Amino acid sequence: DTGVSQDPRHKITKRGQNVTFRCDPISEHNRLYWYRQTLGQGPEFLTYFQNEAQLEKSRLLSDRFSAERPKGSFSTLEIQRTEQGDSAMYLCASSPADVSPPSTDTQYFGPGTRLTVL
Amino acid sequence: AQKVTQAQTEISVVEKEDVTLDCVYETRDTTYYLFWYKQPPSGELVFLIRRNSFDEQNEISGRYSWNFQKSTSSFNFTITASQVVDSAVYFCALIPRGRDDKIIFGKGTRLHILP
């Protein structure tokens, strides 16, 4: 399977704990995106990377959230001091889009990590 | 404002009926991209179609068809001869500009196909 993969698929944690999620994009995809989806809503953009550079962060991404893509391949999303409001599905997507020339390519999504904060 | 509206929260139809999912979008940009994704109970978003703002041709793929009308800012999705496996949440989505690829999703339409 060469699609986007995410680990873990489910995470249950207690309020105040730190959690880390991993995303492996489709091989050779330059861009990697993180979205958050709460019940009954569409996904909302959190942040994205062009190779290893984090180019934009949504205001939804509080100081407790940090994302990295150190070698331009997989990415991690860490949430520190989790709160009940962080409970959601965290989706990762990747696309081959290049900066030069600028392009918009289709984003392909992984299965998501469902976080439950008790 | 950049926005996608899916007015139908939930639809139920009997298997083999045709069903249309509505999508209305708002954007100030002249270049933009529209998408439909399917989210089955497993949770993974499955890409269905991408359309750019300069291509108003309607598209058919098997039992799926899409009607893009810039005049009404709509990008509707029709499933012909629906099947139980079509049951899912369907999201319409917009990317307003080529260099800024944050997808703006609608709230989704939950489709139930009854046997």
Interface residues (C-beta under 8 A of the other chain):
Chain A: R31 Y33 Y35 G40 Q41 G42 P43 E44 F45 Y48 E56 S58 M89 L91 A93 S95 A97 V99 P102 S103 T104 T106 Q107 Y108 F109 G110 P111 G112 R114
Chain B: V4 Y33 F35 Y37 S42 G43 E44 L45 V46 F47 R50 F91 A93 I95 R97 G98 R99 D100 D101 K102 I103 I104 F105 G106 K107 G108
